[in-house]
Amino acid sequence: MTLICYGEGNKPGAEYRSGYEWNDDRRRYEYRGGYVSGRQNFDSQVQVEIYNGRGRIHLTGKLVAPIHSGGRDGWWDLTNLRVDRNRITAKYRLNGLNSPRVDIDRRSGRIAIDGIEHFRGSCDIGDWSDGRRF
């Protein structure tokens, strides 16, 4: 089974912000700048393949941490893979600090990936046997 999933996610990030703030002691506005931490939103897609009780996931873009271990050509092996009539669950090891959990609802087609990065999306079955989509 091959699933193609499109959606959006967020991950930790920092950005530089600047502007003027009121200084009560000096009774005037003063320029301030600095980095603030938060979460950055992004669009992405994943591909999940499950065959013969084994699985793997292909990550793109910002779902791949700058420092990652394992993975071959963007593919990570799924561990703790469980497939039943209504749900698919698994984990993969992105790096030593991040082993995201994958949860796919087979009825709605919704996917959730939860680790340091978060991703929510919708999956379609990848069936290219006819060679065209419609």
N, C-alpha and C positions, 0 to 999 in steps of 0.2 A: 504494500500500500504506500502510495506517495501522496503527501499533502503539501499544497502550496498555501502559505498563510501570509496575508497582508494585514498590516495594522500600524499601531503607533506605540511608542514607549517613552520612558524617561530614565535618566541616569543622573548620578551626582555630577555637579559641575560648579565652576566658579566663574564669575564675571566681574569686570571692573565697572564700577558705577561712580559717577561724579555728579556734583551739584552744589547748591548753596543750602546751608542750614543756619537756623537762627541760633546765635550764641547769647544766652541770657546774661552772662557775666559782662560781655562787651556791648550788649544791646545793639547788635548788628548782625547781618548775614555774613557768613564766612564760607569760602570755598572748601569743600571736602571731597576727597576721592579715596577709593579703596576697593578691595576685593570683597565680595560677599559670596557665600556659598548658597547653593540652592539645587534645583533639579532642572535639567535641560530636556525638552521634549524633542522627539524625532520620529520620522516615519521610517519603516523598515519592512523587510519580509524575511520569512524563514521557510525552509523546506524540511519536512520530516519524512524519513523513509523507514518503514517497518517491514521486515521480511524474515520469516522463519524464526520468530521469537527474538530477533535482534533488531536494534534500531540505531539510527544516527540522525543528527540535526545539522543543517547547513545555516550558518549565521552570516548576515551581511551588515555592512556599515557600522553604526554605532553600537550594535549589540556585541561586537567583538571588542573586548577591553584592550587598551594599548599594550598591557603586559599580560599575555596569555600563555598557557602551557597546553601542550597537546594539540589536537586539531590537525587534520591533514587536508590541505586545500580548502579550508573553511568548514570542514566537517568535523563534528565531535560525536563520539560514541555515546549512546544513551545507556545509562545504568539504571538498575531498579525498575526496569520496564515492566509495566502491567497493562495489559490490554483486555478489556471486557466489553460487554455489549454496548455500554453507554459512555465509557470513559477510557482515556489513555493517559497514564501518568509515567513519568520518568525523571531522571536527573542527568546532568552532564557536568563535567569538571572543566570550567573555563580557566581557572588558575587556583592556586593554593588557598585563596581567600573566598572564592566565589564558585559555588556549585549550584547553579540555578535549578529550580524545579519546573517541570513542564506539565501542564494539565490541559488536556483537550477534551471537550465535551462532544461526543460523537453525534448527539442529537441536534445541537444547535450549530456545530461547526466552530465554536469559539475556542480560542487558544489563550492561555495565560502562561507567561514565563516570569517567575519571581526569583530574583537574586539581587545583586547590587543594582543591576539594571532591571527594569520592569517592562513587559511588553504585553499588549492585548491586541487580538486581531481575530480575523475570520479565515477559515480554511476551506479550500476546495480540493476535491480529489484530483490528482494529476493523472489524467487518462489521455494519452496521446496516440492511442491505437489507430484512430481514424485520421490523424495527421492534421486536423483542424479543430478549432474551438467551437464554431457554429456554422 
